Amino acid sequence: MKSRLAPRAPLAELRKPEVVHLTDQAPSTPFPGPQAPSEQVDNGVRETLCKIPLDQLLDSPYQPRLKYNPEEIDELAAGMKANGQQEPVMVRRLGTASYQLISGHRRRRAAQSIGWTELEARIVEADNDAAELRTMIQNEGRKDLCDYEKGRMYQHAFARNFVKNQAECASVFATSQANVSKRMNLLNLPSPITALLDQQPDLLSVRKAEVIWELLKAYPDEQDLVVRAVQRLADGADISTLRGWVAQMSVKKVPENTGKGPAYITNDEGTTLYETKIKKSTRQILLTVKDTDEDLESLDKSLITFLRQRKEEKR
């Protein structure tokens, strides 16, 4: 009889402390299959612990990660090489000589990169539905899984009817309902932006996305400009420069400031240097200097020179 995992079980319940103590030695030479298995009973559930060759460990189609960061894999590999495997990966048996990972996708890659041939693994019994949900839950707490990937994971849990509402989703994945809402909201960004996130999922965190939502609201007719701003992030621009860059690029599209809002002057990186605002009722132009390195006396002289030249031009 196949074992099913109740979808409403909280993450803390599904991640019970492991009692297996692993040695700090690197894995031994390859062998044709799992050797010297040991069985352990935890609350009536029988699990098998053994060593499995890496070439028999298969990625799960249910794991939510879109990209693997090579630098993070290298760091993990260095830690494993120095300290050994600290906890077993979790798998389910697919056949006589293959196992599907439930957790441990990054550890398998790290082990392979340093020449290991096997990993300690905990074999659990799980049907497709149980394996799918358990794989998502095991990955929820991984620090390298970004907000966009988690948002997609929650959406998939809804689509598969593992959860019915955000409160239940928060309970199952052991997070807050606010986190569920904010991460899933990333999926509501314009499709050109989500397409960028599909390629680089860690490009926007929930916090960075707040800036993008603000820009979309402030410039409802300039979505293409906001998309270009997000592309600038992919090219290495800082999130703090986007507001000024979008404002400056938007100003360039109109012949003059309408007086309804401030205009911005930025440098090539998009950092705001100056802000101007027209007050028609008092016939004032207000200039705010944002650049802390600006010499105000020198700027004042430049403005006076400019106004004198303008006066001569009007003659």
N, C-alpha and C positions, 0 to 999 in steps of 0.2 A: 504494500500500500504506500502510495507516494505521500511524502510529508509536505504539508502546505503551511505557509507562514501567514499568520493573521495580519492583515494590512494595518490594523489599528495598534499593533504592538509598538510601544515607544522605543526609540533608539537605545536608551539606556538598558532596556530589557534584552534587546537583541545583541548587545555588546557586553556580554558577561565576562568578567575577568578571566583570562587564561591562567591555568594552573600548571601548564607545561613549562619546564625550565630547559632552555636550549643551551648548548655549550657555546663557547666563544670561538670554537674552531671553524675554519672554513670547511665547506662541504668536501666530501671525499670524491674519488674518481667516479666516472659514469658507470651506470649499471642498467640492465635492460628494463627494469620496472621497480615499483615501490618495494622496499625491503624492510624487514623487521617492523611491521606495523604494530602499534599498540593501541588499545581501545580504552576509552574513558567515558564514563557515564556522568552526565551533568544534568541533574533534575530529570532523570529518566530518559534523556536524549543521548543516544550512543553516537560518539564521534571517533573517528580513526585518525591517528597521528602517525605519519611516516614520511620518508624522504622520497621525492618524486623528481625524475630527470626533467630538466628545463624544456626539452623538446616535446614533452608530453603535457605541458601546461599551456592551455589555449586561452587567449583573451576572451572575455565575455562580450557578447553583442549588446549587453544591457548596461555596460559601464558608461557613465555620463561624460567622461572626459573627451574633449574634442582635440586637444593638443597635449603632447608631452614635452615639457621644457628640458632640453638637453643638459643645461647647466644644473638643474635640480636633480636630474638622473645621475650626473657625475658626482654631485655632492652626496647623494644617497649611497652611491657605489663606494665612495671613499670611506663613509661611515661603516658600511657593511664589511669592507675589507679590513678595517682597523678593529672592529668590535664583534664581528660575526653577525649572524642573523639573530635579531632580538625577539622576534615573534614569528610564528608560522603564518604562511599565507593560507587563505581559506579557499577550498575548491569543492566541486561536486564531480562525481564520476560520470563520464559520458559513455565510455566503453571499456574494453579490457585494457587499453593502453593510452587513454587520453582523459584529461581532466580540465574542466572549465573553471577559470578563476572567478571567485566571488570577490575576494580582496587580494591585493598583492601584484597588480599589474605593473606598478613602477618598480617594485622589488625584483620582479622577474627580469625586467630590462636592465636594472642595475647589476644583478648577479651575472647576467650574460656578458655585460661589458667588462667585467673583471675576470672572466674566464671560469666562473663557477659552472658546474654541470648539473646541480640539483639544489632543491630547496626543501626545507622542512615544511610540511603542509598538513593542514587539518581537513580531513575529508568529511563532508556533511551530506546527508541525504536531502535533496530538494528537487521538486518538479520545476517546470519552466516558470510558472508564476511566482513560486516561492523564491527561486534563484534570481529572478528579475528584480523583485522588490528588495531582497536582501543585498544584492549587489549595489543598488542605489543607496540604501541605508548605510552600508559599510563605507561608501565613498563620501557621504554627507559631511562627516567630520574631518576629512582630509584637508589640511590647510592649503594645499596647492590647488584645490578645486575652486575655481573663481565664481563670482556672483552670477555671471551669465550662464555658466554650465549648470549651476545649481537651479537657476530659474527654469532652464530647459528640463531639468530632471523633475522639478515639481510639476511642470506642465504635463510631462509624460505620465506621472503618477495619477493625475486627474484623468487623462485620456484613457488610462488602463483601468479606471475605477478602483484604484487602490485607496484613494481618498475621495471624500465627497465635498469638502469645503476647506478653506484656508486654515481654520482652527484645527481640523483633523490632520491636515498636512503638517502643520507645525508640531503636533504631538508625535506623529509617526517619525519625523525626521529630527526630533529633539532640538528644535529651534524656535524662535519667536514668530508669532503671526505677522508681526511687522516685517521681519526678514523675508518671510514667504512673499508678502505683498510687494515689497520693493524689488526683490530679485525677479519675480515674474513680470513686473512692470517693464523690465529691460526688454522683454520680448515685444512690447508695444511700441518701441521706437520705430521710426520710419524704416521701411525695408532696406534702403541702401545702407543704413547704419547697422542693422542686424546682419546684413551680408558681410560687412566688415568684421563684425563680432564672430561670425562663423569661422572666419579665417584667423582671427586673433582674439580669442574669447576673453583674455584678460585686459583688453584695451580699455574697457570702461568698467569700473567698479560701481556699486550703487551710489556712492558719494560723488564720483565724477559724473555719473549720469544726471545728477541733479542740475549740474551746470548746463548740460545739453537740453534738458527739459525747459530750463529757464530761457535759453536762447530760442528754442522753437516757439515758445509762448511770446517772447518779445519781438520776434521777426517771423510772423506766420507766413509771409510771402517769400521768405528767403531760405526755404528748406535746403535748397541745393548748396547754399553758403554754409549752413550748419553742418551738412554732410562733409564739405571740404574741411571744415574746422576739425571734425573727428578724424579725417584722414591726416591732418597735421599731427594729431596725437600719435598716429602710427609711425610718423616720420620723426618722432622724438620731441615734439613741442610740449611744453608744460601746460597743464590744464588751466593754470592761472592766466595764461595769455589769450585764451580763446575769446573771452567777452570783448576785449579791446580789438582783437583782430576782426571779429565779425562786425563790430560797430564801424570800424574803419572801412572795411570792404563794402559795407552797406552804404556808407556816406558817399563813396566814390560813384555809386550808381545814380545819384541825384545831382542836379546842377547846383543846388544851394541848400543850406540848412533851412528847413521849414519853420524852425522856431518851436516845434512841438517837443523837442527833446535835445539832449546834448549831442555834440559831434566830438569824435575822438581822433587824435593823431597818434599813430603808433610807429614803432620802428619796424624793421623788416621781420623781426621775430613775433610781431603782434603785441608787444608790450605797450600799454598806453603811456604816452609821454605827456600829452596835453588834452585837456577837455574844455570845449567852449560851449556856451549856451547864450542864445539871444533872448533878451527881455524887451519885446517890442513896446510894451506900455511905457517903459522908462528910457527907451532907446539905448539900452546897454548891451554890451557883449562881455560876458563874464568868462575869464580865462582861469582855469585851474591847472597848475603845474603838478603833474604826477611824478615826474622824473626827479628823484631826490638829489641827483648829481647835477642838476641844472643850476647854473649861476644866474640868479634872479636879476642882478644888476646888468649883466651882459644881455640877458633876454630883454630887459626893459629898453636898453639902448637900441637893440635890433628892431623892436616894435616901433620906437620913435622914428628910426631911420625909414622903416617901411611906410609909416603914415606920412612922412614928409614927401617921399617919392610918390605916394598916391595923390597927394595934394597937387604936386607938379603935373602929374598926368591928367588931372581933371581941369587944368587951365585951358 
